[in-house]
């Protein structure tokens, strides 16, 4: 989040030349430098920052999930999503909040993802591997697999199953998924687990590193692998709903967006695995 903090601090105070008192602007002196304080623009910028914060809370899980599907790396996906947030902090105070801010953030994040893929020549390698697989009939490249009723086409549910890979310890993978998918802060996750924020932060960092070292792909588990991750997935969905129903932070007692998302994921999961419902 250092990029976001720098972007916010850069916009917190704007230094302007001193004006004559007759122009109606207030003047303040700080360390010998005269700072013109323009109340209205500052209020407008504050309103934009509040709008950005609200949009980010709602849309960040979908943005991270959508980007993760492109770059196949959860840590990189989160960084690219934060790059899009920095771009919003830099541009929206001047241009205004777009009509569809979530789509704007998603488009910027995906453009950054494509740039990253091109820089590392990963896109060409993926295309080459796909072409070779179609020629040789390798598993996973059959077009008929798209008709498999057990395939998970929901990006957020893909993200849950990927983050709930059995490589990291259970508390770490659940904390990572809540941070990535639910958009919960480390403080909110700590209260859910009845532990300290420092412990949760360490768990999340270790889980990301473990997944990266194991080169875990952003893919859908099947059969026994899917069943093995089910308990962690159900725990995540429950904790997301619990935070929505009885919010541990913020101005609202109930966070309806989290409740709706948890219910939606639960319905998708029940349709995918009716025998476990």
MOHU-V651414 format. One record per residue. N is the residue number from 1. RES is the residue in three letters. OMEGA is omega in radians with two decimals (NA if undefined). Layout:
N RES OMEGA
N RES OMEGA
This chain:
1 UNK -3.11
2 UNK 3.13
3 UNK -3.13
4 UNK 3.14
5 UNK 3.11
6 UNK -3.13
7 UNK 3.12
8 UNK -3.11
9 UNK 3.14
10 UNK -3.10
11 UNK -3.06
12 UNK 3.14
13 UNK 3.11
14 UNK 3.13
15 UNK -3.13
16 UNK 3.11
17 UNK 3.12
18 UNK 3.13
19 UNK 3.06
20 UNK -3.09
21 UNK -3.08
22 UNK -3.09
23 UNK 3.03
24 UNK -3.13
25 UNK 3.10
26 UNK 3.08
27 UNK 3.10
28 UNK -3.14
29 UNK -3.12
30 UNK -3.14
31 UNK 3.11
32 UNK 3.13
33 UNK -3.13
34 UNK -3.10
35 UNK 3.08
36 UNK -3.09
37 UNK 3.13
38 UNK -2.98
39 UNK -3.05
40 UNK 3.10
41 UNK -3.14
42 UNK 3.10
43 UNK 3.13
44 UNK 3.14
45 UNK 3.11
46 UNK 3.10
47 UNK 3.10
48 UNK 3.13
49 UNK 3.08
50 UNK 3.12
51 UNK 3.13
52 UNK 3.14
53 UNK -3.14
54 UNK 3.13
55 UNK -3.11
56 UNK 3.12
57 UNK -3.10
58 UNK -2.92
59 UNK -3.03
60 UNK 3.11
61 UNK -3.13
62 UNK 3.14
63 UNK 3.14
64 UNK 3.13
65 UNK -3.14
66 UNK 3.14
67 UNK 3.13
68 UNK 3.11
69 UNK 3.12
70 UNK -2.99
71 UNK 3.08
72 UNK -3.10
73 UNK -3.06
74 UNK -3.14
75 UNK 3.12
76 UNK 3.13
77 UNK 3.12
78 UNK 3.12
79 UNK -3.13
80 UNK 3.08
81 UNK 3.11
82 UNK 3.03
83 UNK 3.11
84 UNK 3.09
85 UNK 3.10
86 UNK 3.11
87 UNK 3.10
88 UNK 3.12
89 UNK -3.12
90 UNK -2.98
91 UNK -3.00
92 UNK 3.10
93 UNK 3.12
94 UNK -3.05
95 UNK -3.10
96 UNK 3.13
97 UNK -3.13
98 UNK -3.12
99 UNK 3.12
100 UNK -3.03
101 UNK 3.12
102 UNK 3.11
103 UNK 3.10
104 UNK 3.14
105 UNK 3.13
106 UNK -3.13
107 UNK 3.14
108 UNK -3.12
109 UNK 3.14
110 UNK 3.07
111 UNK 3.09
112 UNK 3.13
113 UNK 3.14
114 UNK 3.09
115 UNK -3.14
116 UNK 3.13
117 UNK 3.14
118 UNK -3.13
119 UNK -3.08
120 UNK 3.12
121 UNK -3.13
122 UNK -3.11
123 UNK -3.14
124 UNK -3.13
125 UNK 3.13
126 UNK 3.13
127 UNK 3.13
128 UNK 3.14
129 UNK 3.13
130 UNK 3.12
131 UNK 3.12
132 UNK -3.14
133 UNK 3.11
134 UNK -3.14
135 UNK -3.06
136 UNK -3.11
137 UNK -3.12
138 UNK 3.11
139 UNK 3.09
140 UNK -3.14
141 UNK 3.13
142 UNK 3.14
143 UNK -3.13
144 UNK 3.11
145 UNK 3.13
146 UNK -3.14
147 UNK -3.13
148 UNK -3.09
149 UNK -3.12
150 UNK 3.10
151 UNK 3.10
152 UNK 3.14
153 UNK 3.14
154 UNK -3.06
155 UNK -3.11
156 UNK 3.11
157 UNK 3.02
158 UNK -3.12
159 UNK 3.12
160 UNK -3.09
161 UNK 3.12
162 UNK -3.14
163 UNK 3.12
164 UNK 3.06
165 UNK -3.05
166 UNK -3.12
167 UNK 3.08
168 UNK 3.04
169 UNK -3.05
170 UNK -3.14
171 UNK -3.12
172 UNK -3.10
173 UNK 3.09
174 UNK 3.12
175 UNK 3.12
176 UNK -3.10
177 UNK 3.09
178 UNK 3.13
179 UNK -3.08
180 UNK -2.99
181 UNK -3.06
182 UNK -3.09
183 UNK -3.14
184 UNK 3.08
185 UNK 3.11
186 UNK 3.10
187 UNK 3.13
188 UNK 3.12
189 UNK 3.13
190 UNK 3.13
191 UNK 3.11
192 UNK -3.12
193 UNK -3.11
194 UNK 3.13
195 UNK -3.08
196 UNK 3.11
197 UNK -3.14
198 UNK 3.13
199 UNK 3.13
200 UNK 3.13
201 UNK 3.11
202 UNK 3.12
203 UNK -3.12
204 UNK 3.13
205 UNK -3.13
206 UNK 3.13
207 UNK 3.10
208 UNK -3.13
209 UNK -3.13
210 UNK 3.12
211 UNK 3.14
212 UNK -3.14
213 UNK 3.14
214 UNK 3.14
215 UNK -3.12
216 UNK -3.11
217 UNK 3.07
218 UNK -3.04
219 UNK -3.12
220 UNK 3.05
221 UNK -3.13
222 UNK 3.03
223 UNK -3.08
224 UNK -3.14
225 UNK 3.12
226 UNK -3.14
227 UNK -3.12
228 UNK -3.12
229 UNK -3.01
230 UNK -3.10
231 UNK 3.12
232 UNK -3.14
233 UNK 3.13
234 UNK 3.12
235 UNK 3.13
236 UNK -3.13
237 UNK 3.12
238 UNK -3.10
239 UNK 3.07
240 UNK 3.11
241 UNK -3.11
242 UNK 3.12
243 UNK 3.10
244 UNK -3.08
245 UNK -3.14
246 UNK -3.05
247 UNK -3.14
248 UNK 3.14
249 UNK 3.12
250 UNK -3.09
251 UNK -3.07
252 UNK 3.07
253 UNK -3.11
254 UNK 3.06
255 UNK -3.02
256 UNK -3.12
257 UNK 3.12
258 UNK 3.11
259 UNK -3.13
260 UNK -3.11
261 UNK 3.11
262 UNK 3.11
263 UNK 3.13
264 UNK 3.12
265 UNK 3.11
266 UNK 3.12
267 UNK 3.12
268 UNK -3.14
269 UNK 3.12
270 UNK 3.09
271 UNK -3.13
272 UNK -3.09
273 UNK -3.07
274 UNK -3.14
275 UNK -3.12
276 UNK -3.07
277 UNK NA
